[in-house]
Amino acid sequence: MAKLYDAIIIGSGPAGYTAAIYAARANLSVLVFQGYQVGGQLMLTSEVENYPGFEEGILGPALMEKLEQQARRFGAEMLPEDVTAVDFSRRPFVITSDSGSYLARGVIIATGASAKWLGLPSEQHLQGRGVSACATCDGFFFKDKEVAVIGGGDTAMEEALFLTRYASHVTVIHRRDTLRASKIMQERAFKNPKISFIWNSEVVEVLGEDSVTGLRLRNVKTGEEQTLVVKGLFLAIGHQPNTDLFRGLLQMDELGYIIPVEHTMTNIPGVFAAGDVTDRRYRQAVTAAGDGCRAAIDLERWLEGQAHEEASRQEALTSGE
């Protein structure tokens, strides 16, 4: 017989762990599916300086470990496995992983969103050591250094403009000869003296052993290669919400982000969503944690409402007898 939990949380980033802290502290039985890659995107981040409470900053993995231990302290159970299937068509809900099936009165989806990468081995090797997908998170570490941004949309222009606060120069690398960004964002970037552009080019290798020292670029039209000396590379080619498992079940937008219909609750009562799976705009650890708090409170109140309804039904049945 599968064990029944009050709350099953899918995901182990700031949203998932914060939800676990709040739900477990409310004396709910909680199981967190951490995934095989425990800790989410912050496990790829070296130093986190904008999360409240750490005036000297904290390493991303260390922050996630603290959040996990805090959730464990209140009794949340952890399972480092990926969820392979969900059944939201009946209650209790059924959540399946490699080790079996688990039952839940309520579910919080906090599977996050993944930055789109180039897929280069050198890029992967230097993630967190000069390669980043978040200027807001990591721009501060590139004071007075030259950096590059890959992309041609609004996000890329926003990242490039933000980085000019710190970097000595920002080079935008784009595969085409025109930008996809809105006109106003293009104008802002073109007018900024600290931003320049390399057109019709792609990164074929990130250079450096322990940190980024440069990029090897190839012109997509001529095949000509060149080396660009930079200390940082920022990917701004989009994010992909990790919601494939829930397609066809939950209401989503055209990009796959879950759309809550009542506070943090999805179109399926008892199933909630928190963090980057619902957030196309901010994608910060602190906003994800706030979402996790909201989802846990919403789930707790929903369970209370369900208990009251059941008690009323039982009372009505008893009175009818």
C-alpha positions as a Markdown table, in Angstrom:
| # | Residue | x | y | z |
|---|---|---|---|---|
| 1 | Met | 0.0 | 0.0 | 0.0 |
| 2 | Ala | 1.5 | 3.3 | -1.1 |
| 3 | Lys | 2.1 | 5.8 | 1.7 |
| 4 | Leu | -0.3 | 8.8 | 1.8 |
| 5 | Tyr | 1.2 | 12.3 | 2.4 |
| 6 | Asp | -0.6 | 15.5 | 3.0 |
| 7 | Ala | 1.7 | 17.3 | 0.5 |
| 8 | Ile | 4.1 | 16.0 | -2.1 |
| 9 | Ile | 6.4 | 18.6 | -3.5 |
| 10 | Ile | 8.0 | 18.1 | -6.9 |
| 11 | Gly | 11.3 | 20.0 | -7.1 |
| 12 | Ser | 14.2 | 21.0 | -4.8 |
| 13 | Gly | 15.0 | 24.5 | -5.7 |
| 14 | Pro | 14.2 | 27.5 | -3.4 |
| 15 | Ala | 10.5 | 27.2 | -4.2 |
| 16 | Gly | 10.3 | 23.5 | -3.4 |
| 17 | Tyr | 12.4 | 23.7 | -0.2 |
| 18 | Thr | 10.6 | 26.8 | 1.1 |
| 19 | Ala | 7.2 | 25.1 | 0.4 |
| 20 | Ala | 8.5 | 22.1 | 2.3 |
| 21 | Ile | 9.6 | 24.2 | 5.3 |
| 22 | Tyr | 6.2 | 25.9 | 5.5 |
| 23 | Ala | 4.1 | 22.8 | 5.0 |
| 24 | Ala | 6.1 | 20.6 | 7.4 |
| 25 | Arg | 6.1 | 23.3 | 10.0 |
| 26 | Ala | 2.3 | 23.4 | 9.7 |
| 27 | Asn | 2.4 | 19.7 | 10.8 |
| 28 | Leu | 1.6 | 18.3 | 7.4 |
| 29 | Ser | 3.3 | 15.1 | 6.3 |
| 30 | Val | 5.6 | 16.2 | 3.4 |
| 31 | Leu | 7.6 | 14.3 | 0.8 |
| 32 | Val | 9.9 | 16.2 | -1.5 |
| 33 | Phe | 11.0 | 14.7 | -4.8 |
| 34 | Gln | 14.4 | 16.4 | -5.1 |
| 35 | Gly | 15.1 | 14.9 | -8.6 |
| 36 | Tyr | 18.4 | 13.3 | -9.5 |
| 37 | Gln | 19.9 | 16.7 | -9.8 |
| 38 | Val | 19.2 | 17.9 | -6.3 |
| 39 | Gly | 19.0 | 21.7 | -5.6 |
| 40 | Gly | 18.0 | 23.1 | -8.9 |
| 41 | Gln | 19.8 | 25.9 | -10.9 |
| 42 | Leu | 21.5 | 27.3 | -7.8 |
| 43 | Met | 23.8 | 24.2 | -7.7 |
| 44 | Leu | 25.4 | 25.8 | -10.8 |
| 45 | Thr | 25.9 | 29.2 | -9.2 |
| 46 | Ser | 29.2 | 29.9 | -7.4 |
| 47 | Glu | 28.4 | 32.9 | -5.2 |
| 48 | Val | 24.9 | 34.2 | -4.2 |
| 49 | Glu | 25.1 | 37.7 | -2.9 |
| 50 | Asn | 21.5 | 38.9 | -3.3 |
| 51 | Tyr | 19.6 | 36.4 | -1.2 |
| 52 | Pro | 18.5 | 38.1 | 2.1 |
| 53 | Gly | 20.3 | 37.1 | 5.3 |
| 54 | Phe | 23.8 | 36.4 | 3.9 |
| 55 | Glu | 25.6 | 39.7 | 4.1 |
| 56 | Glu | 28.9 | 38.2 | 3.0 |
| 57 | Gly | 27.2 | 36.1 | 0.3 |
| 58 | Ile | 26.9 | 32.3 | 0.1 |
| 59 | Leu | 27.8 | 29.6 | -2.4 |
| 60 | Gly | 24.8 | 28.4 | -4.3 |
| 61 | Pro | 25.2 | 24.7 | -3.2 |
| 62 | Ala | 25.7 | 25.8 | 0.4 |
| 63 | Leu | 22.4 | 27.8 | 0.3 |
| 64 | Met | 20.5 | 24.9 | -1.1 |
| 65 | Glu | 21.9 | 22.6 | 1.6 |
| 66 | Lys | 20.8 | 25.0 | 4.3 |
| 67 | Leu | 17.3 | 25.1 | 2.9 |
| 68 | Glu | 17.2 | 21.3 | 2.7 |
| 69 | Gln | 18.3 | 20.9 | 6.3 |
| 70 | Gln | 15.8 | 23.4 | 7.4 |
| 71 | Ala | 13.0 | 21.5 | 5.7 |
| 72 | Arg | 14.3 | 18.2 | 7.2 |
| 73 | Arg | 14.3 | 19.8 | 10.7 |
| 74 | Phe | 10.6 | 20.2 | 10.5 |
| 75 | Gly | 10.1 | 16.6 | 9.4 |
| 76 | Ala | 10.0 | 16.8 | 5.6 |
| 77 | Glu | 11.1 | 13.6 | 3.9 |
| 78 | Met | 13.4 | 13.8 | 0.9 |
| 79 | Leu | 13.6 | 11.5 | -2.1 |
| 80 | Pro | 16.4 | 12.2 | -4.6 |
| 81 | Glu | 14.5 | 10.8 | -7.6 |
| 82 | Asp | 12.8 | 12.3 | -10.6 |
| 83 | Val | 9.0 | 12.0 | -10.9 |
| 84 | Thr | 8.2 | 9.9 | -14.0 |
| 85 | Ala | 4.4 | 10.1 | -14.0 |
| 86 | Val | 1.5 | 11.8 | -12.2 |
| 87 | Asp | -2.2 | 11.0 | -12.0 |
| 88 | Phe | -4.3 | 14.0 | -11.1 |
| 89 | Ser | -7.5 | 12.4 | -12.3 |
| 90 | Arg | -8.4 | 11.0 | -8.9 |
| 91 | Arg | -7.8 | 11.7 | -5.2 |
| 92 | Pro | -5.6 | 11.1 | -3.5 |
| 93 | Phe | -3.2 | 12.0 | -6.4 |
| 94 | Val | -0.7 | 9.4 | -7.5 |
| 95 | Ile | 2.9 | 10.4 | -8.0 |
| 96 | Thr | 5.3 | 7.8 | -9.5 |
| 97 | Ser | 9.0 | 7.6 | -9.5 |
| 98 | Asp | 11.6 | 4.9 | -10.1 |
| 99 | Ser | 11.1 | 3.6 | -6.6 |
| 100 | Gly | 7.3 | 3.3 | -6.8 |
| 101 | Ser | 4.1 | 5.2 | -6.4 |
| 102 | Tyr | 3.2 | 7.7 | -3.7 |
| 103 | Leu | -0.2 | 9.2 | -2.7 |
| 104 | Ala | -0.8 | 12.9 | -1.9 |
| 105 | Arg | -3.8 | 14.9 | -0.7 |
| 106 | Gly | -2.2 | 17.9 | -2.3 |
| 107 | Val | 0.7 | 18.5 | -4.7 |
| 108 | Ile | 3.1 | 21.5 | -5.2 |
| 109 | Ile | 4.9 | 21.6 | -8.5 |
| 110 | Ala | 8.2 | 23.5 | -8.2 |
| 111 | Thr | 10.2 | 21.9 | -11.0 |
| 112 | Gly | 11.7 | 25.3 | -12.1 |
| 113 | Ala | 12.9 | 26.4 | -15.5 |
| 114 | Ser | 16.2 | 25.6 | -17.2 |
| 115 | Ala | 18.2 | 28.1 | -19.1 |
| 116 | Lys | 18.8 | 27.2 | -22.7 |
| 117 | Trp | 22.5 | 26.5 | -23.3 |
| 118 | Leu | 24.6 | 26.2 | -26.4 |
| 119 | Gly | 25.5 | 22.6 | -25.7 |
| 120 | Leu | 29.2 | 23.0 | -25.8 |
| 121 | Pro | 31.4 | 20.8 | -23.5 |
| 122 | Ser | 33.6 | 23.9 | -22.8 |
| 123 | Glu | 30.5 | 25.9 | -21.8 |
| 124 | Gln | 29.4 | 23.2 | -19.4 |
| 125 | His | 32.9 | 22.9 | -18.0 |
| 126 | Leu | 32.9 | 26.6 | -17.1 |
| 127 | Gln | 29.4 | 27.1 | -15.8 |
| 128 | Gly | 29.6 | 29.0 | -12.6 |
| 129 | Arg | 33.2 | 30.0 | -13.4 |
| 130 | Gly | 32.5 | 32.8 | -15.9 |
| 131 | Val | 29.6 | 31.2 | -17.8 |
| 132 | Ser | 26.2 | 32.3 | -16.6 |
| 133 | Ala | 22.6 | 32.6 | -17.6 |
| 134 | Cys | 21.7 | 35.3 | -15.2 |
| 135 | Ala | 23.2 | 38.8 | -15.3 |
| 136 | Thr | 21.1 | 39.9 | -12.3 |
| 137 | Cys | 22.6 | 37.0 | -10.3 |
| 138 | Asp | 26.2 | 37.2 | -11.4 |
| 139 | Gly | 26.9 | 40.6 | -13.0 |
| 140 | Phe | 28.4 | 42.0 | -9.9 |
| 141 | Phe | 31.3 | 39.6 | -10.1 |
| 142 | Phe | 32.5 | 41.2 | -13.4 |
| 143 | Lys | 33.3 | 44.7 | -12.3 |
| 144 | Asp | 35.6 | 46.4 | -14.8 |
| 145 | Lys | 35.9 | 43.3 | -16.9 |
| 146 | Glu | 34.9 | 42.7 | -20.5 |
| 147 | Val | 32.0 | 40.3 | -21.0 |
| 148 | Ala | 29.9 | 38.9 | -23.8 |
| 149 | Val | 26.1 | 38.3 | -24.1 |
| 150 | Ile | 24.6 | 35.8 | -26.6 |
| 151 | Gly | 21.2 | 36.5 | -28.0 |
| 152 | Gly | 19.2 | 39.0 | -30.0 |
| 153 | Gly | 15.9 | 39.4 | -28.1 |
| 154 | Asp | 14.6 | 41.6 | -25.4 |
| 155 | Thr | 16.2 | 39.5 | -22.7 |
| 156 | Ala | 19.6 | 39.7 | -24.3 |
| 157 | Met | 19.3 | 43.5 | -24.5 |
| 158 | Glu | 18.1 | 43.7 | -20.9 |
| 159 | Glu | 21.1 | 41.6 | -19.8 |
| 160 | Ala | 23.6 | 43.6 | -21.8 |
| 161 | Leu | 22.3 | 46.9 | -20.5 |
| 162 | Phe | 22.3 | 45.6 | -16.9 |
| 163 | Leu | 25.8 | 44.4 | -17.3 |
| 164 | Thr | 27.1 | 47.8 | -18.3 |
| 165 | Arg | 26.6 | 48.8 | -14.6 |
| 166 | Tyr | 29.6 | 46.6 | -13.8 |
| 167 | Ala | 31.5 | 45.5 | -16.9 |
| 168 | Ser | 34.0 | 47.7 | -18.7 |
| 169 | His | 32.5 | 46.6 | -22.0 |
| 170 | Val | 29.7 | 44.3 | -23.2 |
| 171 | Thr | 29.8 | 42.6 | -26.6 |
| 172 | Val | 26.6 | 41.2 | -27.9 |
| 173 | Ile | 27.0 | 38.1 | -30.2 |
| 174 | His | 24.1 | 37.3 | -32.5 |
| 175 | Arg | 23.6 | 34.7 | -35.2 |
| 176 | Arg | 21.7 | 37.1 | -37.5 |
| 177 | Asp | 22.4 | 40.6 | -38.8 |
| 178 | Thr | 19.3 | 42.1 | -37.1 |
| 179 | Leu | 17.9 | 41.9 | -33.6 |
| 180 | Arg | 14.6 | 40.4 | -32.6 |
| 181 | Ala | 14.3 | 42.7 | -29.6 |
| 182 | Ser | 11.7 | 45.4 | -29.5 |
| 183 | Lys | 12.6 | 48.8 | -31.1 |
| 184 | Ile | 12.9 | 50.6 | -27.8 |
| 185 | Met | 15.3 | 47.9 | -26.4 |
| 186 | Gln | 17.4 | 48.0 | -29.6 |
| 187 | Glu | 17.7 | 51.8 | -29.4 |
| 188 | Arg | 18.8 | 51.7 | -25.8 |
| 189 | Ala | 21.4 | 49.1 | -26.5 |
| 190 | Phe | 22.7 | 50.8 | -29.7 |
| 191 | Lys | 23.0 | 54.2 | -27.8 |
| 192 | Asn | 25.0 | 52.7 | -24.9 |
| 193 | Pro | 28.7 | 53.4 | -25.5 |
| 194 | Lys | 29.7 | 50.3 | -23.5 |
| 195 | Ile | 27.8 | 47.9 | -25.8 |
| 196 | Ser | 29.1 | 46.7 | -29.2 |
| 197 | Phe | 27.8 | 44.0 | -31.5 |
| 198 | Ile | 29.3 | 41.1 | -33.5 |
| 199 | Trp | 26.8 | 40.0 | -36.1 |
| 200 | Asn | 26.2 | 36.7 | -38.0 |
| 201 | Ser | 28.3 | 34.8 | -35.5 |
| 202 | Glu | 28.1 | 31.9 | -33.1 |
| 203 | Val | 30.3 | 30.7 | -30.2 |
| 204 | Val | 32.0 | 27.4 | -31.1 |
| 205 | Glu | 34.2 | 27.2 | -28.0 |
| 206 | Val | 34.5 | 28.9 | -24.6 |
| 207 | Leu | 38.2 | 29.3 | -23.8 |
| 208 | Gly | 39.8 | 28.8 | -20.4 |
| 209 | Glu | 40.6 | 26.1 | -17.9 |
| 210 | Asp | 39.5 | 27.4 | -14.5 |
| 211 | Ser | 37.7 | 30.5 | -15.6 |
| 212 | Val | 36.6 | 32.1 | -18.9 |
| 213 | Thr | 39.4 | 33.8 | -20.8 |
| 214 | Gly | 37.8 | 34.2 | -24.2 |
| 215 | Leu | 35.5 | 32.9 | -26.9 |
| 216 | Arg | 36.1 | 31.3 | -30.3 |
| 217 | Leu | 33.6 | 32.7 | -32.7 |
| 218 | Arg | 32.6 | 31.6 | -36.2 |
| 219 | Asn | 30.9 | 33.7 | -38.8 |
| 220 | Val | 27.8 | 31.7 | -39.9 |
| 221 | Lys | 28.0 | 33.1 | -43.4 |
| 222 | Thr | 31.7 | 33.0 | -44.2 |
| 223 | Gly | 33.0 | 30.4 | -41.8 |
| 224 | Glu | 35.7 | 32.7 | -40.7 |
| 225 | Glu | 36.8 | 32.3 | -37.1 |
| 226 | Gln | 38.0 | 34.8 | -34.6 |
| 227 | Thr | 38.9 | 35.0 | -30.9 |
| 228 | Leu | 37.2 | 37.4 | -28.5 |
| 229 | Val | 38.9 | 38.1 | -25.2 |
| 230 | Val | 36.4 | 38.3 | -22.4 |
| 231 | Lys | 36.2 | 37.2 | -18.8 |
| 232 | Gly | 32.5 | 36.3 | -18.7 |
| 233 | Leu | 29.8 | 34.8 | -21.0 |
| 234 | Phe | 26.1 | 35.4 | -20.4 |
| 235 | Leu | 23.6 | 33.2 | -22.2 |
| 236 | Ala | 20.3 | 35.0 | -23.0 |
| 237 | Ile | 18.7 | 32.7 | -25.5 |
| 238 | Gly | 15.7 | 31.9 | -23.4 |
| 239 | His | 14.5 | 29.6 | -20.6 |
| 240 | Gln | 12.5 | 26.4 | -20.8 |
| 241 | Pro | 10.1 | 25.6 | -18.0 |
| 242 | Asn | 10.4 | 22.0 | -16.8 |
| 243 | Thr | 6.8 | 21.2 | -17.3 |
| 244 | Asp | 6.7 | 18.5 | -20.0 |
| 245 | Leu | 5.4 | 16.0 | -17.4 |
| 246 | Phe | 2.3 | 18.1 | -16.9 |
| 247 | Arg | 1.4 | 19.0 | -20.5 |
| 248 | Gly | -2.2 | 18.3 | -21.3 |
| 249 | Leu | -3.0 | 18.2 | -17.6 |
| 250 | Leu | -2.4 | 21.7 | -16.4 |
| 251 | Gln | -3.2 | 25.1 | -17.9 |
| 252 | Met | -0.1 | 26.6 | -19.5 |
| 253 | Asp | 0.9 | 29.4 | -21.7 |
| 254 | Glu | 2.4 | 29.1 | -25.2 |
| 255 | Leu | 5.9 | 28.6 | -23.7 |
| 256 | Gly | 4.9 | 25.9 | -21.3 |
| 257 | Tyr | 4.7 | 28.0 | -18.1 |
| 258 | Ile | 2.0 | 26.9 | -15.7 |
| 259 | Ile | -0.8 | 29.5 | -15.3 |
| 260 | Pro | -2.3 | 29.5 | -11.8 |
| 261 | Val | -6.1 | 30.1 | -11.7 |
| 262 | Glu | -6.6 | 30.9 | -8.0 |
| 263 | His | -3.6 | 32.3 | -6.2 |
| 264 | Thr | -1.0 | 29.5 | -6.6 |
| 265 | Met | -3.6 | 26.8 | -7.4 |
| 266 | Thr | -3.7 | 25.4 | -10.9 |
| 267 | Asn | -6.8 | 24.4 | -12.8 |
| 268 | Ile | -6.8 | 21.1 | -10.9 |
| 269 | Pro | -7.9 | 21.8 | -7.3 |
| 270 | Gly | -5.3 | 20.6 | -4.9 |
| 271 | Val | -2.4 | 21.0 | -7.3 |
| 272 | Phe | -0.4 | 24.1 | -6.8 |
| 273 | Ala | 2.6 | 25.6 | -8.7 |
| 274 | Ala | 5.5 | 27.7 | -7.4 |
| 275 | Gly | 8.7 | 29.3 | -8.6 |
| 276 | Asp | 10.1 | 29.5 | -12.1 |
| 277 | Val | 7.4 | 27.1 | -13.5 |
| 278 | Thr | 5.1 | 30.1 | -13.3 |
| 279 | Asp | 7.6 | 32.9 | -13.7 |
| 280 | Arg | 8.6 | 34.2 | -17.1 |
| 281 | Arg | 9.9 | 37.5 | -15.7 |
| 282 | Tyr | 11.9 | 37.5 | -12.5 |
| 283 | Arg | 13.4 | 34.0 | -12.1 |
| 284 | Gln | 15.2 | 34.9 | -8.8 |
| 285 | Ala | 15.9 | 32.6 | -5.9 |
| 286 | Val | 14.1 | 35.0 | -3.5 |
| 287 | Thr | 11.0 | 35.3 | -5.7 |
| 288 | Ala | 10.9 | 31.5 | -6.1 |
| 289 | Ala | 11.1 | 31.1 | -2.3 |
| 290 | Gly | 8.3 | 33.5 | -1.8 |
| 291 | Asp | 6.2 | 31.5 | -4.2 |
| 292 | Gly | 7.0 | 28.4 | -2.3 |
| 293 | Cys | 5.7 | 30.0 | 0.9 |
| 294 | Arg | 2.5 | 31.1 | -0.8 |
| 295 | Ala | 1.9 | 27.7 | -2.3 |
| 296 | Ala | 2.4 | 25.9 | 1.0 |
| 297 | Ile | 0.0 | 28.3 | 2.7 |
| 298 | Asp | -2.6 | 27.9 | -0.1 |
| 299 | Leu | -2.3 | 24.1 | 0.1 |
| 300 | Glu | -2.7 | 24.1 | 3.9 |
| 301 | Arg | -5.8 | 26.2 | 3.7 |
| 302 | Trp | -7.2 | 24.1 | 0.9 |
| 303 | Leu | -6.7 | 20.9 | 2.9 |
| 304 | Glu | -8.5 | 22.6 | 5.9 |
| 305 | Gly | -11.4 | 23.5 | 3.6 |
| 306 | Gln | -11.5 | 19.9 | 2.3 |
| 307 | Ala | -11.6 | 18.6 | 5.9 |
| 308 | His | -14.4 | 20.9 | 6.8 |
| 309 | Glu | -16.4 | 19.9 | 3.8 |
| 310 | Glu | -15.9 | 16.2 | 4.6 |
| 311 | Ala | -16.9 | 16.8 | 8.2 |
| 312 | Ser | -20.1 | 18.6 | 7.1 |
| 313 | Arg | -20.9 | 15.7 | 4.7 |
| 314 | Gln | -20.5 | 13.2 | 7.5 |
| 315 | Glu | -22.6 | 15.2 | 9.8 |
| 316 | Ala | -25.3 | 15.5 | 7.2 |
| 317 | Leu | -25.2 | 11.7 | 6.7 |
| 318 | Thr | -25.4 | 11.1 | 10.4 |
| 319 | Ser | -28.3 | 13.5 | 10.8 |
| 320 | Gly | -30.1 | 11.8 | 7.9 |
| 321 | Glu | -29.9 | 8.4 | 9.7 |
